[in-house]
Amino acid sequence: MILPQSSNLFATALDGVLVILVIWFVSLSTDWTMSFGDILIITALAGFFEYFFHMWLRRVPSRI
C-alpha cells in the first residue's frame, strides 16, 4: 500500500494515474466513445473522493 509510506497528495495522484489508465484501457477495449476530457472529469471526481477518503483512513485506527 502506498498511503502509509507516503503523503496523501502523492497517493491521490497515483490513484488518479491508475484511474486514467484503467478507464482508457476499458474504453478502448469495449469501444466506448469517451473523449480524453470525459476521462479527465471522471479522474478529477475520483481524485476528490480519494483525497478525503485517505484523510479518513489515516484517522481511523487500523484493525489488522
MARBA-3410 file (N, C-alpha, C, O; in Angstrom, 1 decimal):
64
0.8,-1.2,0.0,0.0,0.0,0.0,0.9,1.2,0.0,1.9,1.3,0.6 ~ 0.4,2.2,-0.7,1.2,3.4,-0.9,1.0,4.5,0.2,1.9,5.1,0.6 ~ -0.3,4.6,0.6,-0.6,5.7,1.6,0.2,5.7,2.9,0.6,6.7,3.3 ~ 0.3,4.5,3.5,1.1,4.6,4.8,2.5,5.0,4.7,3.2,5.5,5.6 ~ 3.1,4.9,3.5,4.5,5.1,3.3,4.8,6.5,2.6,5.9,6.8,2.3
3.7,7.2,2.2,3.9,8.5,1.5,2.9,9.5,2.0,2.1,9.3,3.0 ~ 2.8,10.6,1.3,1.9,11.6,1.6,0.5,11.4,0.9,0.4,10.6,0.0 ~ -0.5,12.1,1.4,-1.8,11.9,0.9,-1.9,12.4,-0.6,-2.5,11.8,-1.4 ~ -1.2,13.5,-0.8,-1.2,14.1,-2.2,-0.5,13.1,-3.2,-1.1,12.9,-4.3 ~ 0.6,12.5,-2.8,1.2,11.5,-3.7,0.3,10.3,-3.9,0.2,9.8,-5.1
-0.3,9.8,-2.9,-1.2,8.6,-3.0,-2.4,8.9,-3.9,-2.8,8.1,-4.7 ~ -2.9,10.1,-3.7,-4.1,10.6,-4.5,-3.7,10.7,-6.0,-4.4,10.3,-6.9 ~ -2.5,11.3,-6.2,-2.0,11.5,-7.6,-1.8,10.1,-8.3,-2.2,10.0,-9.5 ~ -1.2,9.2,-7.6,-1.0,7.9,-8.1,-2.3,7.2,-8.4,-2.5,6.5,-9.4 ~ -3.3,7.3,-7.5,-4.6,6.8,-7.8,-5.3,7.4,-9.0,-5.9,6.7,-9.8
-5.0,8.7,-9.2,-5.5,9.4,-10.4,-4.9,8.8,-11.7,-5.6,8.6,-12.7 ~ -3.6,8.5,-11.7,-3.0,7.9,-12.8,-3.6,6.5,-13.1,-3.8,6.2,-14.3 ~ -3.8,5.8,-12.0,-4.4,4.5,-12.2,-5.8,4.5,-12.8,-6.2,3.7,-13.6 ~ -6.6,5.5,-12.3,-7.9,5.7,-12.8,-7.9,6.0,-14.3,-8.7,5.5,-15.1 ~ -7.0,6.9,-14.7,-6.9,7.3,-16.1,-6.6,6.0,-17.0,-7.2,5.8,-18.0
-5.6,5.3,-16.5,-5.1,4.1,-17.3,-6.2,3.1,-17.4,-6.5,2.5,-18.5 ~ -6.9,2.8,-16.3,-8.0,1.8,-16.3,-9.1,2.2,-17.2,-9.6,1.4,-18.0 ~ -9.6,3.4,-17.0,-10.7,3.9,-17.9,-10.3,4.0,-19.3,-11.1,3.6,-20.2 ~ -9.1,4.4,-19.6,-8.7,4.5,-21.0,-8.6,3.1,-21.6,-9.1,2.9,-22.7 ~ -8.0,2.1,-20.9,-7.9,0.8,-21.4,-9.3,0.2,-21.6,-9.6,-0.5,-22.6
-10.2,0.3,-20.7,-11.6,-0.2,-20.8,-12.3,0.5,-21.9,-13.0,-0.2,-22.7 ~ -12.2,1.8,-22.1,-12.9,2.4,-23.2,-12.4,2.0,-24.5,-13.1,1.9,-25.5 ~ -11.1,1.7,-24.6,-10.6,1.2,-25.9,-11.0,-0.3,-26.1,-11.3,-0.7,-27.3 ~ -11.0,-1.1,-25.1,-11.4,-2.5,-25.2,-12.8,-2.7,-25.5,-13.2,-3.6,-26.2 ~ -13.7,-1.8,-25.0,-15.1,-2.0,-25.2,-15.8,-1.1,-26.2,-17.0,-1.1,-26.3
-14.9,-0.3,-26.9,-15.4,0.6,-27.9,-16.3,1.7,-27.4,-17.3,2.1,-28.1 ~ -16.0,2.2,-26.2,-16.8,3.3,-25.6,-16.4,4.5,-26.4,-15.2,4.6,-26.9 ~ -17.2,5.5,-26.5,-16.9,6.7,-27.2,-16.7,7.8,-26.2,-17.4,8.8,-26.1 ~ -15.7,7.6,-25.3,-15.3,8.6,-24.3,-14.1,9.4,-24.8,-13.1,8.9,-25.3 ~ -14.3,10.7,-24.7,-13.1,11.6,-25.0,-12.2,11.6,-23.9,-12.5,11.2,-22.8
-11.0,12.1,-24.1,-10.0,12.3,-23.1,-10.5,13.3,-22.0,-10.1,13.1,-20.8 ~ -11.2,14.3,-22.4,-11.8,15.2,-21.5,-12.8,14.5,-20.5,-12.8,14.8,-19.3 ~ -13.6,13.6,-21.0,-14.5,12.9,-20.2,-13.7,12.0,-19.2,-14.1,12.0,-18.0 ~ -12.7,11.4,-19.6,-11.8,10.6,-18.7,-11.2,11.5,-17.6,-11.1,11.1,-16.5 ~ -10.8,12.7,-18.0,-10.2,13.6,-17.0,-11.2,14.1,-16.0,-10.9,14.2,-14.8
-12.5,14.3,-16.4,-13.5,14.7,-15.5,-13.8,13.6,-14.5,-13.9,13.8,-13.3 ~ -13.9,12.4,-14.9,-14.1,11.2,-14.1,-12.9,11.1,-13.1,-13.1,10.8,-11.9 ~ -11.7,11.3,-13.6,-10.5,11.2,-12.8,-10.5,12.3,-11.7,-10.1,12.0,-10.6 ~ -10.9,13.5,-12.1,-10.9,14.6,-11.1,-11.9,14.3,-10.0,-11.6,14.5,-8.8 ~ -13.1,13.7,-10.3,-14.1,13.4,-9.3,-13.6,12.2,-8.4,-13.7,12.3,-7.2
-12.9,11.3,-9.0,-12.4,10.2,-8.2,-11.2,10.7,-7.3,-11.1,10.2,-6.2 ~ -10.4,11.6,-7.8,-9.3,12.1,-7.0,-9.9,13.0,-5.9,-9.3,12.9,-4.8 ~ -10.9,13.7,-6.1,-11.6,14.5,-5.0,-12.0,13.5,-3.9,-11.8,13.8,-2.7 ~ -12.7,12.4,-4.3,-13.2,11.4,-3.3,-12.0,10.8,-2.6,-12.0,10.6,-1.4 ~ -11.0,10.4,-3.4,-9.8,9.7,-2.8,-9.1,10.5,-1.8,-8.6,10.0,-0.8
-8.9,11.8,-2.1,-8.2,12.7,-1.1,-8.8,12.7,0.2,-8.1,12.5,1.2 ~ -10.2,12.8,0.3,-10.8,12.8,1.6,-10.9,11.4,2.2,-10.9,11.3,3.4 ~ -11.0,10.4,1.3,-11.0,9.1,1.8,-9.7,8.7,2.5,-9.7,8.0,3.5 ~ -8.6,9.1,1.9,-7.3,8.9,2.5,-7.2,9.6,3.9,-6.6,9.1,4.8 ~ -7.7,10.8,3.9,-7.7,11.5,5.2,-8.5,10.8,6.3,-8.0,10.7,7.4
-9.6,10.2,5.9,-10.4,9.4,6.8,-9.7,8.2,7.2,-9.7,7.8,8.4 ~ -9.0,7.5,6.3,-8.2,6.3,6.6,-7.1,6.5,7.6,-6.9,5.7,8.4 ~ -6.5,7.7,7.5,-5.4,8.0,8.5,-6.0,8.2,9.9,-5.2,8.0,10.8 ~ -7.2,8.7,10.0,-7.8,8.9,11.3,-8.3,7.7,12.0,-8.3,7.5,13.2 ~ -8.8,6.7,11.2,-9.4,5.5,11.7,-8.3,4.5,12.2,-7.4,4.3,11.4
-8.4,4.0,13.4,-7.3,3.1,13.8,-7.4,1.8,13.0,-8.5,1.3,12.6 ~ -6.2,1.3,12.8,-6.1,0.0,12.0,-6.7,-1.2,12.8,-6.4,-1.3,14.0 ~ -7.4,-2.0,12.2,-8.0,-3.2,12.8,-7.2,-4.5,12.5,-7.6,-5.6,12.9 ~ -6.2,-4.3,11.7,-5.4,-5.5,11.3,-4.3,-5.8,12.3,-3.5,-6.7,12.1
END
